Amino acid sequence: MAASIFAAVPHSPPVAVFKLTADFREDSDSRKVNLGVGAYRTDEGQPWVLPVVKKVEQIIANDNSLNHEYLPILGLPEFRANASRIALGDDSPAIKEKRVGSVQCLGGTGALRIGADFLRRWYNGNNNTATPVYVSTPTWENHNSVFMEAGFKDIRTYHYWDAAKRGLDLQGLLNDMEQAPEFSIFILHACAHNPTGTDPTPEQWKQIAAVMKRRSLFPFFDSAYQGFASGSLDKDAWAVRYFVSEGFELFCAQSFSKNFGLYNERVGNLTVVGKDADNVQRVLSQMEKIVRTTWSNPPSQGARIVATTLASPQLFDEWKGNVKTMADRVLLMRSELRSRLEALGTPGTWNHITEQIGMFSFTGLNPKQVEYMVKEKHIYLMASGRINMCGLTTKNLDYVAKSIHEAVTKIQ
Ligand SMILES: Cc1ncc(COP(=O)(O)O)c(C=O)c1O
């Protein structure tokens, strides 16, 4: 038999966060804890189907007017409009002036990818492979790859995390923006920065916007955790809305994976804010072409769930309550972990655990300490020291706190 034509295909390393979950599953130790996965868990350590989602699923199942015909290429109109409305606000001047467009996408990742593909083809001229794209250090690891796969060749990093003070390196960030070539693209986390859990304050966002405007830099917001940072949808959208009020043209990739718990339904939206309706319509016409050759038509179930929920004032309120339940549980786990570490006298300061927001915390554990946690304690977390606060429960908090204490005191 001739050798396979695939014989020379190199084996690609597994995606770290999924590998961690696979390792966790195989671990038979009864004390095991998974702090790696990027998804919400209840206090029983289980995935949560939001009650409002269960209710809307029933409504959809019983609606005989619905069918499985293709959706329009750009997606379900009610979904697109309502998704953009919660990003930009009910009274958004941009929506009133009809200079907002949207594309239903396959999750937040799909929205980033369609946005990136469009920018590579059409942003500021029609060949942008050399336009610099800036991502924060650190960032969600997929940002780099999505923009690279879209054809951008010059992916750069901007300062974000100051490890020594365990907070935002605002000056480093502003300096990088000052020095970036005009028209560079900046990926900004709208809220609940992944992985550091550290966001600029409104005052700091104002400084960032001022530099970006003066230097003609393009803001591409990634909004994967709206509602998770503060428990309030409006507060978490503050930065995006401020940039719109400052007259920026911008993109915002929205994910409903986390705040609706619809991870595997792949529900996302790309919101486009332009100077006027005509510009937005031309942009959407090009995005339609890109979607046609990417997934052709989006799936309907998740978009119907989100659209039905957002369009009904009563269901919308119920959803906000569900989001708050998740955000509050995270806040509780933050304060419980911090107080345990402080009670144990664990070396270092632990105020960052409660100061950081959103699903993740950047513990400050170094790679060796992380290895100790995984190998000796069966507690799974990313090599960066990032933990998912939702992996903590009232039952495993003591064990996790004691293990962090041991890791910090035994391993330098
Ligand atoms: C910062 C960030 N952006 C985008 C996404 C993509 O989410 P989705 O699963 O909706 O594609 C994630 C998911 O973990 C994320 O953390």
The ligand as a Tripos MOL2 file, in Angstrom:
@<TRIPOS>MOLECULE
LIG
   16    16     1     0     0
SMALL
NO_CHARGES

@<TRIPOS>ATOM
      1 C1        -12.5530   37.0690   25.7150 C.3       1 LIG1
      2 C2        -13.3910   36.0950   24.9620 C.ar      1 LIG1
      3 N1        -13.8190   36.4290   23.7470 N.ar      1 LIG1
      4 C3        -14.5810   35.5960   23.0140 C.ar      1 LIG1
      5 C4        -14.9360   34.3630   23.4920 C.ar      1 LIG1
      6 C5        -15.7340   33.4820   22.5650 C.3       1 LIG1
      7 O1        -16.8800   32.9870   23.0190 O.3       1 LIG1
      8 P1        -17.7940   32.0050   22.1530 P.3       1 LIG1
      9 O2        -17.7780   30.7110   22.8690 O.co2     1 LIG1
     10 O3        -19.1270   32.6700   22.1560 O.co2     1 LIG1
     11 O4        -17.2320   31.8980   20.7940 O.co2     1 LIG1
     12 C6        -14.4980   33.9510   24.7520 C.ar      1 LIG1
     13 C7        -14.8260   32.6220   25.2730 C.2       1 LIG1
     14 O5        -14.2290   32.0720   26.1550 O.2       1 LIG1
     15 C8        -13.7140   34.8500   25.5180 C.ar      1 LIG1
     16 O6        -13.2590   34.5380   26.7270 O.3       1 LIG1
@<TRIPOS>BOND
     1     1     2 1
     2     2     3 ar
     3     2    15 ar
     4     3     4 ar
     5     4     5 ar
     6     5     6 1
     7     5    12 ar
     8     6     7 1
     9     7     8 1
    10     8     9 2
    11     8    10 1
    12     8    11 1
    13    12    13 1
    14    12    15 ar
    15    13    14 2
    16    15    16 1
@<TRIPOS>SUBSTRUCTURE
     1 LIG1         1 GROUP 0 **** ****
